[in-house]
Amino acid sequence: MVRTAVVGGGVVGLSVGIELLDAGEAVTLIDDDGAAGNSAQAASWGNAGHIAVEQVEPLASMEMVRALPGRLFLRGGPLAFPPAAMAAWMPFGLRLLAASAPSRFRKGCAALRPLMDGAMPAWVALAERIGAPDLLRQDGHFVLWSDPRKAQAGKAAWESADTGPARVEAASPAEREALGKLGVFPVAGAVRFSGSGQIADLTALRDALRAAFAARGGMIVGARAVVRQAGGKVAVEGVEADRVVISAGVRSRGIMEALGHKAPMIAERGYHIRADAAGWPEDMPPVVFEERSMIVTRYRDCLQAASFVELGTVDAPADPRKWERLEQHVAELGLPVSGPFRRWMGCRPTLPDYLPAIGRSAKADNLYYAFGHQHLGLTLAPITGKLVAAMMAGEQPAVPLESFDIRRFG
């Protein structure tokens, strides 16, 4: 029996592990995230819960570059460049600018589209296999605006965008009325996406994935992995394994670069606040307040408001101003939620072209990797697991992986 070590226990690592176990391998998962949602590495368990199959177009684009000045945190926007992290975000930003060239943007869209096409079917299959189909909701989501001019421009932009398997249309009068009852804000325009979805409870998802992994005979080692290379192969200290998969989120960069790979990934930090959900409709899909760059998600036992793209470092302290801004948004919108709020910050693992890294190492023949999924880790976890398992079995993956090879960074 082939023995595989998976480094990283987030949603991508667990999805890879379950696929390999179902393929008949012996799998050990090495994960030091600790309790769900308590680690800066645990973006899998603190995100917006949104299965974002509509986000086919990479964020590395000329449109994003042109909009950047108006989206800065200091001007009320979601984008922050902490001065203390300049050594991290400056080189990342230069690579992002290069990746935003129209030709590279088009290639990025072409690479992401088949992943998005397969994302929801893969989620349906995985939710069934782990015995938790009720955790997956396929009710789409809303995007709304309060300013009429921004509503007109935003609606036109979404209608002209490549949204992959998701469909976008104007919200119905009944839907706009329901949205308007969520607070005291005007609804100048709103669109409804179908084909997207959400996870009903991220903590329950983590528990279900880990239980399914263990039920299949997988072992979980609660430690930080030490990966070493010798003689053209890699090994994880203290773990007997024939093959190794690196899927450790933002920590993947240090591991991969120690093994000779260039992985110019940044910790793209996001923030959320949570409180009791009693005043929010149970059947309301996620709602994006576009002018405030904030997504509000109803989970089973809480309401969450999330935002911000803070390009920083993994271990830097959180910026309380981000939580305060979220609380201000909630209050100004008159949303039916009040403190005390539970605060969280997590790090999205982001590469400068906003494409994940999925492939096999050219430096060690038993090393594989799946990381750098940025805002799409939850969305793409199950299909990534399938692709990695197919690749490791020597089969042709259902989606071409050439665009995701880490060697694209030289």
C-alpha positions as CSV (number, residue, x, y, z in Angstrom):
1,M,0.0,0.0,0.0
2,V,1.3,3.4,-1.0
3,R,1.9,5.7,2.0
4,T,1.2,9.4,1.5
5,A,1.8,12.3,3.9
6,V,-0.4,15.4,3.4
7,V,1.1,18.5,5.0
8,G,-1.8,20.8,5.9
9,G,-5.2,20.1,7.4
10,G,-7.4,22.9,5.9
11,V,-10.2,22.2,3.5
12,V,-7.9,21.6,0.6
13,G,-5.6,19.2,2.5
14,L,-8.5,17.2,3.9
15,S,-10.2,17.0,0.5
16,V,-6.9,15.6,-1.0
17,G,-6.5,13.2,1.9
18,I,-10.1,11.8,1.6
19,E,-9.6,11.3,-2.2
20,L,-6.3,9.4,-1.6
21,L,-7.8,7.3,1.1
22,D,-10.7,6.4,-1.2
23,A,-8.1,5.4,-3.8
24,G,-6.7,2.9,-1.4
25,E,-3.7,4.7,-0.1
26,A,-2.5,5.0,3.5
27,V,-2.6,8.7,4.4
28,T,-1.2,10.7,7.3
29,L,-2.2,14.3,7.6
30,I,0.2,16.7,9.5
31,D,-1.7,19.7,10.8
32,D,-0.8,22.2,13.5
33,D,-3.8,24.6,13.1
34,G,-5.2,23.7,16.5
35,A,-8.9,24.5,17.3
36,A,-11.0,25.5,14.3
37,G,-10.9,29.2,13.6
38,N,-8.2,30.0,16.3
39,S,-5.1,30.1,14.1
40,A,-3.9,32.6,11.5
41,Q,-3.5,29.7,9.2
42,A,-7.1,28.5,9.5
43,A,-8.7,30.6,6.7
44,S,-10.6,27.4,5.8
45,W,-12.7,27.8,8.9
46,G,-13.2,31.5,9.0
47,N,-14.0,32.5,5.5
48,A,-17.3,33.8,4.0
49,G,-18.6,30.3,3.4
50,H,-19.3,31.3,-0.2
51,I,-18.8,28.7,-3.0
52,A,-17.9,31.3,-5.5
53,V,-18.1,29.6,-8.9
54,E,-18.9,32.9,-10.5
55,Q,-15.3,34.2,-9.9
56,V,-13.8,32.9,-13.1
57,E,-11.9,36.1,-13.8
58,P,-8.7,36.4,-11.8
59,L,-8.3,39.4,-9.5
60,A,-5.0,40.1,-11.2
61,S,-6.5,42.3,-14.0
62,M,-6.1,45.8,-15.4
63,E,-9.6,46.6,-14.1
64,M,-8.4,45.9,-10.6
65,V,-5.2,47.9,-11.1
66,R,-7.2,50.9,-12.4
67,A,-9.6,50.7,-9.4
68,L,-6.9,50.3,-6.8
69,P,-6.5,53.9,-5.7
70,G,-10.2,54.2,-4.9
71,R,-10.3,50.9,-3.0
72,L,-7.6,51.8,-0.4
73,F,-8.5,51.3,3.2
74,L,-7.5,54.9,4.0
75,R,-10.1,56.0,1.5
76,G,-12.8,53.8,3.0
77,G,-12.1,50.8,0.8
78,P,-11.1,47.2,1.5
79,L,-7.5,47.1,0.4
80,A,-4.6,47.7,2.9
81,F,-0.9,47.8,2.4
82,P,0.6,47.9,6.0
83,P,3.8,49.9,5.9
84,A,5.5,47.4,8.2
85,A,4.9,44.7,5.5
86,M,6.3,46.6,2.6
87,A,9.1,44.1,2.1
88,A,6.4,41.5,1.5
89,W,3.8,43.4,-0.6
90,M,6.1,45.4,-2.8
91,P,7.6,42.5,-4.8
92,F,4.3,40.7,-4.7
93,G,2.6,43.8,-6.2
94,L,5.1,44.1,-9.0
95,R,4.5,40.5,-10.0
96,L,0.7,41.1,-9.7
97,L,1.1,44.1,-12.1
98,A,2.9,41.8,-14.6
99,A,0.2,39.1,-14.2
100,S,-2.5,41.7,-14.9
101,A,-1.4,42.2,-18.6
102,P,-4.4,41.4,-20.9
103,S,-2.8,38.4,-22.4
104,R,-2.0,36.8,-19.0
105,F,-5.5,37.7,-17.7
106,R,-7.1,35.9,-20.6
107,K,-5.0,32.8,-20.0
108,G,-5.9,33.0,-16.3
109,C,-9.6,33.0,-17.2
110,A,-9.2,30.1,-19.5
111,A,-7.3,28.2,-16.8
112,L,-9.9,28.9,-14.0
113,R,-13.0,28.2,-16.1
114,P,-12.9,24.4,-16.1
115,L,-12.1,24.4,-12.4
116,M,-15.2,26.5,-11.7
117,D,-17.3,24.3,-14.0
118,G,-16.4,21.3,-11.9
119,A,-16.4,22.9,-8.5
120,M,-20.1,22.5,-7.5
121,P,-20.5,18.9,-8.8
122,A,-17.4,18.0,-6.8
123,W,-18.9,19.7,-3.7
124,V,-22.1,17.7,-4.2
125,A,-20.2,14.5,-4.4
126,L,-18.0,15.2,-1.5
127,A,-20.8,16.3,0.8
128,E,-22.6,13.0,0.1
129,R,-19.5,10.9,0.7
130,I,-18.8,12.5,4.1
131,G,-22.4,12.0,5.1
132,A,-23.1,15.7,5.4
133,P,-25.2,16.8,2.3
134,D,-27.1,19.3,4.5
135,L,-24.0,21.4,4.9
136,L,-24.1,22.3,1.2
137,R,-26.6,25.0,0.2
138,Q,-27.1,25.8,-3.5
139,D,-29.2,28.9,-3.2
140,G,-26.9,31.3,-5.0
141,H,-26.2,34.8,-3.5
142,F,-27.1,38.5,-3.8
143,V,-25.1,41.5,-4.7
144,L,-26.7,44.9,-3.9
145,W,-26.1,48.6,-4.2
146,S,-27.6,51.6,-2.5
147,D,-26.4,54.3,-5.0
148,P,-28.3,54.3,-8.3
149,R,-25.3,55.1,-10.5
150,K,-23.1,52.4,-8.9
151,A,-26.0,50.0,-9.1
152,Q,-26.3,50.6,-12.9
153,A,-22.5,50.3,-13.4
154,G,-22.2,47.3,-11.1
155,K,-25.1,45.4,-12.7
156,A,-23.7,46.0,-16.2
157,A,-20.2,44.8,-15.1
158,W,-21.5,41.6,-13.7
159,E,-23.8,40.9,-16.7
160,S,-20.8,41.3,-19.1
161,A,-18.4,39.3,-16.9
162,D,-17.5,35.6,-17.4
163,T,-19.3,34.0,-14.5
164,G,-18.7,30.4,-15.6
165,P,-21.4,28.1,-14.5
166,A,-23.2,30.8,-12.4
167,R,-26.0,32.9,-13.9
168,V,-26.7,36.5,-13.0
169,E,-30.0,38.3,-13.4
170,A,-31.8,41.3,-11.8
171,A,-33.3,40.6,-8.4
172,S,-37.1,40.3,-8.6
173,P,-39.3,42.9,-6.9
174,A,-40.0,40.3,-4.1
175,E,-36.3,39.7,-3.6
176,R,-35.5,43.4,-3.5
177,E,-38.2,43.9,-0.9
178,A,-36.8,41.1,1.2
179,L,-33.3,42.6,1.0
180,G,-34.7,46.0,2.0
181,K,-36.1,44.5,5.2
182,L,-32.6,43.5,6.3
183,G,-31.8,47.0,7.5
184,V,-32.3,50.7,7.0
185,F,-30.4,51.1,3.7
186,P,-32.0,51.8,0.3
187,V,-31.8,49.1,-2.4
188,A,-31.1,51.0,-5.6
189,G,-30.2,47.8,-7.4
190,A,-29.6,44.1,-6.8
191,V,-28.7,41.1,-8.7
192,R,-29.3,37.4,-7.9
193,F,-26.7,34.8,-8.8
194,S,-27.8,31.2,-9.3
195,G,-25.4,28.3,-9.5
196,S,-23.3,29.5,-6.6
197,G,-23.7,28.3,-3.0
198,Q,-22.5,28.3,0.6
199,I,-21.5,26.0,3.4
200,A,-24.1,26.1,6.2
201,D,-21.6,25.8,9.1
202,L,-17.8,25.9,8.7
203,T,-17.0,24.3,12.0
204,A,-19.4,21.5,11.2
205,L,-17.7,21.1,7.9
206,R,-14.3,20.8,9.5
207,D,-15.6,18.2,12.0
208,A,-17.3,16.2,9.2
209,L,-14.2,16.2,7.0
210,R,-11.9,15.1,9.8
211,A,-14.4,12.4,10.9
212,A,-14.6,11.1,7.3
213,F,-10.9,11.1,7.0
214,A,-10.5,9.2,10.3
215,A,-13.3,6.8,9.4
216,R,-11.4,5.8,6.2
217,G,-8.3,5.0,8.3
218,G,-6.4,8.3,7.9
219,M,-4.1,9.4,10.7
220,I,-3.9,13.0,11.8
221,V,-0.7,14.2,13.5
222,G,-1.0,17.5,15.4
223,A,2.4,19.0,14.7
224,R,4.2,21.4,12.4
225,A,5.7,19.4,9.6
226,V,9.4,19.4,9.0
227,V,10.1,18.5,5.3
228,R,13.6,17.6,4.2
229,Q,15.0,16.7,0.8
230,A,17.7,14.1,0.1
231,G,18.6,12.1,-3.0
232,G,15.9,13.5,-5.2
233,K,13.1,12.7,-2.8
234,V,11.5,14.4,0.2
235,A,10.5,13.1,3.6
236,V,8.5,14.4,6.5
237,E,10.3,14.1,9.8
238,G,8.7,11.4,12.0
239,V,6.3,10.2,9.3
240,E,6.7,7.1,7.2
241,A,5.6,8.1,3.7
242,D,6.4,7.2,0.1
243,R,5.0,10.5,-1.3
244,V,4.3,14.0,0.1
245,V,1.7,16.5,-0.7
246,I,2.2,20.1,0.4
247,S,-1.1,21.8,1.1
248,A,-0.3,24.0,4.0
249,G,-1.9,27.3,3.0
250,V,0.3,30.3,3.6
251,R,2.9,28.1,5.3
252,S,3.4,26.3,2.0
253,R,5.7,29.0,0.8
254,G,8.4,28.4,3.4
255,I,8.3,24.7,2.8
256,M,8.4,24.9,-1.0
257,E,11.2,27.5,-1.0
258,A,13.3,25.4,1.4
259,L,12.9,22.6,-1.2
260,G,14.2,24.8,-4.0
261,H,11.0,26.1,-5.5
262,K,10.1,29.8,-6.0
263,A,6.6,30.4,-4.5
264,P,6.0,34.2,-4.3
265,M,2.9,33.8,-2.1
266,I,1.7,36.5,0.3
267,A,-0.5,36.3,3.3
268,E,-3.7,38.1,2.1
269,R,-5.4,38.7,5.4
270,G,-9.1,38.9,5.7
271,Y,-11.3,39.9,8.8
272,H,-14.7,38.9,10.0
273,I,-17.0,39.6,12.9
274,R,-19.7,37.2,14.2
275,A,-22.7,37.6,16.4
276,D,-26.1,35.9,17.2
277,A,-28.1,35.3,14.0
278,A,-31.6,35.5,15.5
279,G,-32.7,38.6,13.6
280,W,-31.6,37.4,10.2
281,P,-33.8,35.1,7.9
282,E,-32.6,31.5,8.0
283,D,-33.1,31.1,4.3
284,M,-31.4,34.2,3.1
285,P,-28.4,33.4,0.9
286,P,-25.1,35.4,1.3
287,V,-25.5,39.1,0.6
288,V,-22.7,41.2,-0.8
289,F,-22.9,44.9,0.0
290,E,-20.9,46.0,-2.9
291,E,-20.2,49.6,-2.0
292,R,-18.8,48.5,1.4
293,S,-17.0,45.4,0.0
294,M,-18.6,43.3,2.6
295,I,-20.3,39.9,2.5
296,V,-22.8,38.9,5.1
297,T,-23.4,35.2,5.6
298,R,-26.0,33.5,7.8
299,Y,-24.6,30.3,9.3
300,R,-26.6,28.0,11.5
301,D,-25.9,29.7,14.8
302,C,-24.4,33.0,13.9
303,L,-24.3,35.9,11.4
304,Q,-20.9,36.8,9.9
305,A,-19.8,40.0,8.2
306,A,-16.5,39.7,6.3
307,S,-14.2,42.0,4.3
308,F,-10.7,43.3,3.6
309,V,-7.7,42.4,1.5
310,E,-4.7,43.2,3.7
311,L,-1.4,42.3,2.1
312,G,0.9,41.4,5.0
313,T,2.7,38.7,6.8
314,V,1.4,35.6,8.5
315,D,2.4,36.4,12.1
316,A,1.9,40.1,12.2
317,P,-0.7,41.2,14.8
318,A,-4.3,41.9,13.6
319,D,-5.3,45.5,12.9
320,P,-8.3,46.3,15.1
321,R,-9.4,49.1,12.8
322,K,-10.6,46.5,10.3
323,W,-13.0,45.0,12.9
324,E,-14.1,48.4,13.9
325,R,-14.9,49.3,10.3
326,L,-17.0,46.1,10.0
327,E,-18.9,47.0,13.1
328,Q,-19.4,50.5,11.7
329,H,-20.8,49.1,8.5
330,V,-23.2,46.8,10.3
331,A,-24.4,49.7,12.5
332,E,-24.8,52.2,9.6
333,L,-26.7,49.6,7.5
334,G,-29.0,48.9,10.4
335,L,-28.5,45.2,10.2
336,P,-30.4,43.2,12.9
337,V,-27.2,42.1,14.7
338,S,-25.4,43.6,17.7
339,G,-22.4,42.9,19.8
340,P,-20.6,41.6,21.6
341,F,-19.0,40.6,18.3
342,R,-16.5,37.7,18.0
343,R,-13.5,38.8,16.0
344,W,-11.3,36.8,13.7
345,M,-8.5,37.4,11.2
346,G,-7.1,34.8,8.8
347,C,-4.6,34.6,5.9
348,R,-5.6,33.6,2.4
349,P,-2.7,32.0,0.6
350,T,-2.4,34.1,-2.6
351,L,0.0,33.9,-5.5
352,P,0.4,37.1,-7.6
353,D,-1.5,35.8,-10.7
354,Y,-4.4,34.7,-8.5
355,L,-4.2,31.1,-9.7
356,P,-3.5,28.2,-7.4
357,A,-0.4,26.0,-7.5
358,I,-1.4,22.4,-8.3
359,G,1.2,19.9,-9.7
360,R,4.2,17.6,-9.2
361,S,7.6,18.8,-8.3
362,A,10.4,18.8,-10.9
363,K,13.0,18.7,-8.1
364,A,11.8,15.7,-6.1
365,D,9.9,12.9,-7.8
366,N,7.7,12.1,-4.8
367,L,6.6,15.7,-4.0
368,Y,3.2,17.0,-5.0
369,Y,1.5,20.3,-4.1
370,A,-1.9,22.0,-3.9
371,F,-1.9,25.5,-2.4
372,G,-2.3,29.2,-3.2
373,H,-6.1,29.1,-3.8
374,Q,-6.5,32.7,-2.5
375,H,-10.3,33.5,-2.2
376,L,-11.2,30.2,-3.8
377,G,-9.9,27.7,-1.3
378,L,-13.4,26.6,-0.1
379,T,-14.8,26.7,-3.7
380,L,-12.1,24.6,-5.3
381,A,-11.1,22.2,-2.5
382,P,-13.1,19.1,-3.6
383,I,-12.2,19.4,-7.3
384,T,-8.5,20.0,-6.3
385,G,-8.6,16.8,-4.3
386,K,-9.9,14.9,-7.3
387,L,-7.3,16.4,-9.6
388,V,-4.4,15.7,-7.2
389,A,-5.6,12.1,-6.7
390,A,-5.8,11.5,-10.5
391,M,-2.3,13.0,-11.0
392,M,-0.8,10.9,-8.3
393,A,-2.5,7.8,-9.8
394,G,-0.8,8.5,-13.1
395,E,-4.1,9.3,-14.8
396,Q,-4.9,12.3,-16.9
397,P,-6.7,14.9,-14.7
398,A,-10.1,16.1,-15.8
399,V,-8.7,19.6,-15.9
400,P,-5.4,20.6,-17.6
401,L,-2.9,21.5,-14.8
402,E,-0.1,23.1,-16.9
403,S,-1.3,26.6,-15.9
404,F,-1.0,25.8,-12.2
405,D,2.6,24.5,-12.3
406,I,4.7,26.3,-9.7
407,R,7.5,26.5,-12.3
408,R,5.6,29.4,-13.9
409,F,7.4,31.6,-11.4
410,G,10.8,30.6,-12.5
